[in-house]
């Protein structure tokens, strides 16, 4: 079984950086509406132009920063797994996000 997990890790290891970006983007797609809902409630009492400006700042810079800094964090978290399980860790993380998306009726 370790050979199987090692083969997965060996095949996926050149792509861990890209996979962590994909994982972060997937998390933001699945949970972005919750973030937007909180921001919408927070900005409700303000003027229209302020709401639009802050929403653009959130989408452009907030989600960009979450992707830029969250992806290396996810890669760092996966790096805590033993080497032979890191590839399977990425696969399991994507499966878990898929399961959570299913529970939120995104699929």
Backbone as a ProteinNet text record, in pm:
[ID]
protein_1_A
[PRIMARY]
XXXXXXXXXXXXXXXXXXXXXXXXXXXXXXXXXXXXXXXXXXXXXXXXXXXXXXXXXXXXXXXXXXXXXXXXXXXXXXXXXXXXXXXXXXXXXXXXXXXXXXXXXXX
[TERTIARY]
82.6	0	87.2	199.7	289.3	344.6	365.5	414.4	313.7	186.7	80.2	79.3	82.8	83.1	211.3	322.6	448.1	442.7	379.9	366.8	279.6	172.6	86.2	165.6	237.5	315.8	424.4	488.9	594.6	537.1	420	358.3	308.3	257.8	197	292.7	406.4	494.9	541.1	562	600.5	488.8	367	251.7	191.3	259.8	204	170.9	253.1	225.1	96.3	82.7	-38	-160.1	-141.2	-253.1	-299.2	-206.7	-247.5	-324	-285	-361.7	-500.7	-508	-638	-725.7	-666.6	-742.3	-794.5	-710.5	-753.9	-863.9	-850.5	-953.9	-1085.6	-1077.6	-1197.8	-1265.6	-1187.3	-1243.6	-1313.4	-1251.6	-1312.9	-1440.3	-1445.4	-1567.4	-1679.6	-1648.1	-1751.5	-1798.7	-1707	-1743.8	-1743.5	-1721.2	-1719.6	-1852.2	-1963	-2093.7	-2118.6	-2060.5	-2073.8	-1996.9	-1876.1	-1796.2	-1869.9	-1921.4	-1993.9	-2118	-2187.1	-2305.4	-2271.6	-2162.4	-2120.1	-2081.1	-2008.9	-1968	-2091	-2186.1	-2308.2	-2383	-2395.1	-2462.3	-2383.2	-2250.9	-2165.6	-2174.7	-2186	-2185.2	-2324.5	-2428.1	-2565.9	-2597.6	-2553.3	-2593.6	-2519.3	-2419.6	-2337.9	-2394.8	-2345.6	-2389.1	-2351.5	-2428.5	-2413.6	-2270.5	-2209.6	-2074.5	-1970.7	-1989.6	-1898.3	-1913.5	-2038.1	-2061.6	-1996.7	-2013.7	-1955.2	-1803.1	-1746.1	-1599.9	-1542.6	-1602.6	-1551.5	-1571.9	-1680.1	-1700.7	-1594.1	-1561.5	-1456.5	-1322	-1294.8	-1170.2	-1166.8	-1279.2	-1285.4	-1258.4	-1326.3	-1311	-1172.1	-1122.4	-993.9	-877.5	-876.5	-761.5	-781.7	-900.9	-926.2	-913.8	-987.1	-980.1	-844.5	-786.2	-651.8	-550	-558.9	-466.1	-489.1	-615.8	-643.2	-583.6	-593.8	-535.4	-383	-328.1	-182.8	-116.6	-176.5	-116.2	-175.9	-297.4	-360.2	-306.4	-272.7	-221.1	-88.6	10.2	132.4	106.6	8.7	-26.3	-80.1	-167.9	-219.6	-108.8	-15.8	98.3	182.7	198.4	274.8	205	73.2	-2.6	12.5	1.6	18.7	160.3	257	396.7	419.2	325.9	337.1	312.3	246.5	225	356.4	374.9	492.7	492.2	611	622.5	532.8	527.1	451.8	301.1	253.7	109.9	70.3	164.9	132.4	43.7	72.7	-11.7	-152.8	-162.7	-294.1	-363.7	-286.2	-344.2	-411.1	-346	-407.7	-535	-527	-644.4	-757.5	-725.4	-827.5	-884.7	-801.6	-851	-949	-917.8	-1011	-1140.3	-1129	-1249.2	-1334.3	-1268.8	-1341.7	-1412.5	-1345	-1408.6	-1525.9	-1511.2	-1621.9	-1738.4	-1708.9	-1813.9	-1884.1	-1805.6	-1865.1	-1946.5	-1901.7	-1978.6	-2110.3	-2104.8	-2227.4	-2324.9	-2273.8	-2360.7	-2422	-2350.2	-2403	-2486.2	-2507.3	-2586.9	-2528.3	-2396	-2328.4	-2318.7	-2333.3	-2319.2	-2455.7
-119.2	0	125.9	120.3	235.8	265	158.9	180.6	258.8	227.7	297.7	446.2	476.2	616.1	687.4	617.6	676.8	708.5	621.7	646.2	768.9	783.2	901.4	1027.8	1024	1140.9	1173.9	1072.3	1095.5	1157.5	1111.4	1163.9	1306.6	1338.6	1469.8	1573.7	1532.2	1626.1	1744.3	1731.6	1851.7	1956.2	1916.1	2003.9	2050	2031.3	2067.7	2216.4	2302	2445.6	2477	2424.5	2447.4	2385.1	2268.3	2201.7	2278	2339.5	2417.5	2542.4	2602.8	2716.4	2669.6	2555.5	2501.8	2472.1	2416.6	2384.7	2511.7	2613.9	2740.6	2804.4	2802.1	2859.1	2783	2652.1	2571.3	2602.9	2619.7	2656.9	2791.6	2887.1	3019.5	3014.1	2927.8	2914.1	2857	2755.3	2689.7	2779	2853.8	2933	3083.8	3128	3271	3339	3268.6	3330.1	3358.1	3278.4	3304.6	3431.4	3444.6	3565.2	3686.8	3675.3	3787.4	3823.2	3725.2	3751.3	3829.8	3792.1	3864.9	4008.1	4023.2	4158.4	4240.6	4177.3	4247.2	4299	4218	4262.1	4372	4361.1	4461	4596.4	4593.3	4716.3	4772.4	4704.6	4746.1	4891.1	4940.1	5076.8	5187.3	5154.7	5256.9	5296.3	5407.9	5460.3	5364.2	5372.8	5286.4	5284.3	5398.8	5404.6	5342.2	5357.5	5295.3	5143.6	5096	4951	4891.8	4959.3	4909.2	4909.8	5018.3	5028.9	4921.4	4901.2	4800.5	4658.6	4636.5	4505	4475.8	4575.2	4558.6	4532.6	4606.5	4585.4	4443.8	4398.7	4262.4	4159.9	4172.9	4072.9	4077.3	4197.3	4207.8	4178.1	4243.4	4231.9	4127.1	4118	4021.1	3877.8	3843.7	3707.8	3680.9	3783.3	3768.1	3738.6	3812.5	3789.6	3652.6	3613.8	3480.9	3372.1	3389.7	3292.2	3295.7	3415.8	3432.1	3379.4	3407.7	3366.5	3237.5	3205.1	3082.6	2958.2	2969.6	2853.2	2803.4	2891.6	2840.5	2783.3	2840.3	2785.8	2643.6	2620.4	2485	2388	2434.4	2349.9	2318.4	2416.7	2397.2	2295.9	2303.1	2208.3	2066.8	2052.4	1919.7	1867.6	1958.3	1917	1853.9	1872.8	1807.2	1656.7	1614.4	1470.5	1404.7	1279.4	1209	1211.6	1211	1231.5	1139.6	1013	918.1	941.5	1019.5	1046.1	1185.9	1266.9	1403.3	1407.4	1326.6	1321.7	1277	1174.9	1127.7	1233.2	1313.8	1422.6	1526.2	1560.1	1653.5	1593.9	1469	1403.7	1399.1	1365.3	1360.9	1499.7	1602.7	1739.2	1778.8	1745.6	1775.9	1696.8	1571.8	1491.1	1548.7	1595.1	1653.7	1781.5	1866.7	1989	1952.8	1850.1	1803.3	1755.6	1682.8	1636.2	1755	1852.5	1970.9	2052.5	2058.6	2127.2	2053.9	1923.3	1844.9	1872.1	1879.7	1908.2	2047.3	2142.2	2277.2	2288.5	2177	2167.4	2250	2248.6	2312.9	2218.9	2090.3	1991.2	1932.1
0	0	0	72.5	73.9	-65	-145.9	-281.6	-364.8	-342.6	-414.8	-378.2	-246.9	-202.4	-246.5	-244.1	-290.4	-439.6	-517.3	-661.3	-687.8	-610.8	-625	-590.4	-479.8	-438.5	-539.5	-592.8	-691.3	-818.5	-860	-982.1	-963.7	-844	-821.6	-765.3	-710.9	-642.1	-727.1	-857.8	-933.6	-941.9	-908.6	-924.6	-791.9	-681	-550.3	-541.3	-598.5	-593.6	-669	-788.8	-867.5	-801.1	-742.9	-677	-553.5	-482.4	-366.2	-409	-522.4	-576.2	-618.6	-684.9	-725.9	-605.3	-500.6	-380.4	-314.3	-305.5	-245.2	-328.4	-460.4	-547	-532.1	-520	-502.2	-369.8	-264.6	-134.9	-144.4	-214.2	-228.1	-312.3	-411.7	-490.8	-404.7	-326.6	-246.7	-132.3	-69.8	47.2	24	-99.6	-128.2	-103.5	-126.5	-103.4	44.5	131.3	275.4	312	258.1	282.4	227.4	104.4	44.7	125.2	180	262.6	388.4	453.4	572.4	538.2	429	387.5	348.7	282.8	243.5	366.2	468.3	591.3	661.7	656.4	719.3	649.5	516	437.8	410.6	453.2	422.7	461.8	576.4	613.3	538.4	459.4	394.1	257.9	206.6	77.7	-34.1	-141.8	-258.3	-312.4	-328.1	-385.7	-292.6	-163.6	-66.5	-71.4	-79.2	-87.1	-211.3	-324.8	-448.8	-439.4	-390.4	-381.1	-290.3	-176	-83.4	-135.5	-209.4	-268.4	-373.9	-455.7	-556.5	-487.8	-380.7	-306.7	-248.7	-193.6	-139.7	-249.2	-361.7	-468.6	-530.6	-558.6	-627.6	-534.4	-419.9	-331.1	-222.3	-168.3	-60.8	-108	-213.7	-265.9	-330.1	-390.7	-446.4	-338.7	-226.8	-116	-52.5	-39	15.5	-73.6	-203.6	-295.1	-289.1	-290.4	-292.8	-166.5	-50.6	76.6	132.2	92.2	140.8	72.7	-55.1	-129	-70.9	-44.2	19.5	159.5	228.8	360.4	346.8	248.6	227	189.5	106.6	69.6	192.2	278.9	402.6	493.9	501.7	584.7	529.6	398.5	336.8	359.6	365.8	385.4	522.9	616	746.2	736.9	630.4	611.4	570.3	602.6	550.9	397.8	337.8	194	113.5	148.9	67.6	72.9	170.5	182.3	134.9	91.2	51.3	-73.4	-172	-291.9	-258.7	-176	-133	-47.4	25.3	104.8	16.9	-94.9	-189.4	-249.3	-289.8	-347.7	-245.3	-121.8	-16.8	10.7	4.9	27.4	-82.5	-206.6	-315	-301	-261.4	-239.9	-126.6	-21.2	91	48.2	-30.1	-79.6	-170.7	-251	-334.2	-250	-144.1	-53.3	12.7	58.2	121.2	20.9	-103.7	-207	-231.9	-229.9	-245.7	-131.5	-11.8	104.1	97.2	33.7	17.1	-110.7	-177.4	-300.5	-414.1	-426.9	-538.6	-657.7	-632.5	-739.5	-768
[MASK]
+++++++++++++++++++++++++++++++++++++++++++++++++++++++++++++++++++++++++++++++++++++++++++++++++++++++++++

